[in-house]
């Protein structure tokens, strides 16, 4: 009798052990599945990198013919060496040519002179919730605000971070090491380099030979042959001829250069003459480009044609935007 009781107790203990083992395994397995499911749901979607991972060489972005038109000189006032040096340009000091580059040209005559500046800035966001394109759009908006340009209505809504790469038509960049402490400057993907030697060369060919049928920044349409009021900086001037006041009002948004762009035009008087500065800023994907075109003339010289300067600056910006898009 005692043996039978012991046998029954042992069998009961064995069944309880099996049951407990089954319950424990089920709980662990369920916990693992729940953990995996929760982890997948909690993981944030990585924002895509910007389209561009490099920048073009600014001092060779425009052809010699284009620069000659933008920066006219006087043959009897300078030697060939001086003219060549003026058209070569002076690069800006930079510590990272893949992030920010620039170049400037200046040429003077006895009646005044011209100055041209190009600046390229590749924007990289180090915020995991903000894409490069979104960060570039924010910086562009800040530049517009500095020039009293309202981009709230002219700039399209920023895309969702999961759609940013396709919204700009770009692809992720490659070949860059990540910055210390994080960031996505080195995210993997295909790179679209905006400034190759071939691109600049092709642009130069178009500029000097006119193969595309487009007018160079040095040429002007009949609509700009007339004179213009030097008060366009206040948004009231308009040239004679066929140009409408809207074409010379500044500052104003532009609708056909890059993803978004604006123009500003300011005039400053001095005892020695008058200076006029036209600025065009545009953004394409994660690159922000600034074109500044100055012209000044001495007292008594022929006044600057504001419509012509604006047209030239826009043509330079449009040409650079096309190079970046290639």
Long-range contacts (C-beta under 8 A, 24 or more apart in sequence): 44-128, 44-129, 45-161, 45-162, 46-128, 46-184, 46-187, 47-125, 47-128, 47-129, 47-130, 47-131, 47-132, 47-134, 47-161, 47-162, 47-164, 47-184, 48-131, 48-132, 48-161, 48-164, 48-165, 48-170, 48-172, 48-187, 48-189, 49-131, 49-132, 49-165, 49-172, 49-173, 49-184, 49-185, 49-187, 49-189, 49-286, 50-122, 50-123, 50-124, 50-131, 50-132, 50-133, 50-136, 50-168, 50-170, 50-173, 50-285, 50-286, 50-287, 51-133, 51-165, 51-168, 51-169, 51-170, 51-171, 51-173, 51-192, 51-284, 51-285, 51-286, 51-287, 52-122, 52-170, 52-173, 52-191, 52-192, 52-193, 52-194, 52-285, 52-286, 52-287, 52-324, 53-98, 53-122, 53-173, 53-174, 53-175, 53-176, 53-191, 53-192, 53-193, 54-98, 54-122, 54-191, 54-193, 54-194, 54-195, 55-97, 55-98, 55-99, 55-100, 55-101, 55-120, 55-122, 55-194, 55-195, 55-287, 56-101, 56-120, 56-194, 56-195, 56-196, 56-199, 56-200, 56-320, 56-323, 56-324, 57-101, 57-195, 57-197, 57-200, 58-89, 58-91, 58-92, 58-101, 58-102, 58-103, 58-118, 58-119, 58-120, 59-88, 59-89, 59-90, 59-91, 59-103, 60-197, 60-200, 60-204, 61-103, 61-118, 61-195, 61-200, 61-203, 61-320, 61-323, 62-118, 62-203, 62-204, 62-207, 62-316, 62-319, 63-203, 63-204, 63-205, 63-206, 63-207, 63-208, 64-204, 64-208, 65-204, 65-207, 65-208, 65-216, 65-218, 66-204, 66-207, 66-208, 66-216, 66-217, 66-218, 66-316, 66-319, 67-105, 67-116, 68-218, 69-216, 69-217, 69-218, 69-219, 69-312, 70-105, 70-114, 70-116, 70-217, 70-218, 70-293, 70-312, 70-316, 71-105, 71-106, 71-107, 71-114, 71-115, 71-116, 72-107, 72-109, 72-114, 72-218, 73-107, 73-109, 74-109, 74-110, 77-109, 77-110, 83-107, 92-119, 98-122, 98-176, 99-124, 110-298, 111-297, 111-298, 111-301, 111-302, 112-273, 112-295, 112-296, 112-297, 112-298, 112-301, 113-295, 113-296, 114-293, 114-294, 114-295, 115-292, 115-293, 115-294, 115-295, 116-291, 116-292, 116-293, 116-294, 116-316, 117-290, 117-291, 117-292, 117-293, 118-289, 118-290, 118-291, 118-316, 118-320, 119-289, 119-290, 119-292, 120-195, 120-287, 120-288, 120-289, 121-287, 121-288, 121-289, 121-290, 122-286, 122-287, 123-286, 123-287, 123-288, 124-179, 124-183, 124-184, 124-185, 124-286, 125-183, 125-184, 126-179, 126-181, 126-182, 126-183, 126-184, 126-185, 128-182, 128-184, 129-161, 130-161, 131-161, 131-164, 131-165, 132-164, 132-184, 132-285, 132-286, 133-159, 133-164, 133-165, 133-167, 133-168, 133-170, 133-285, 133-286, 134-158, 134-159, 134-161, 134-164, 135-286, 136-283, 136-285, 136-286, 136-287, 136-288, 137-259, 137-260, 137-283, 139-288, 140-260, 140-281, 140-283, 140-288, 143-281, 143-288, 143-290, 144-262, 144-281, 147-251, 147-262, 147-264, 147-279, 147-281, 148-251, 148-264, 149-251, 149-252, 149-253, 149-262, 149-264, 151-253, 151-260, 151-262, 154-253, 154-255, 154-260, 154-262, 155-260, 156-260, 168-259, 168-284, 168-285, 168-286, 169-285, 170-285, 170-286, 194-287, 194-323, 194-324, 195-323, 195-324, 199-323, 199-326, 200-323, 202-326, 203-319, 203-322, 203-323, 207-319, 214-315, 215-315, 216-315, 217-311, 217-312, 217-313, 217-315, 217-316, 217-319, 218-312, 220-308, 220-311, 220-312, 221-311, 223-307, 224-305, 224-307, 224-308, 224-311, 227-303, 227-305, 228-305, 228-306, 228-307, 229-306, 230-267, 230-274, 230-276, 230-303, 230-304, 230-306, 231-267, 232-265, 232-267, 232-306, 232-307, 232-310, 233-264, 233-265, 233-266, 233-267, 237-306, 238-307, 239-305, 239-306, 239-307, 243-307, 247-307, 247-310, 248-306, 248-307, 248-310, 250-278, 250-310, 254-280, 254-282, 254-314, 256-318, 257-282, 257-314, 257-317, 257-318, 257-321, 258-282, 258-283, 258-284, 258-289, 258-317, 258-321, 258-324, 259-283, 259-284, 259-285, 261-317, 261-321, 263-310, 263-313, 263-314, 265-306, 265-309, 265-310, 267-306, 271-299, 272-298, 272-299, 273-297, 273-298, 273-299, 273-301, 274-303, 274-304, 276-304, 276-306, 276-309, 278-306, 278-309, 278-310, 278-312, 278-313, 279-313, 280-313, 280-314, 280-316, 280-317, 282-317, 282-321, 284-321, 284-324, 284-325, 287-324, 289-317, 289-320, 289-321, 289-324, 291-316, 291-317, 291-320
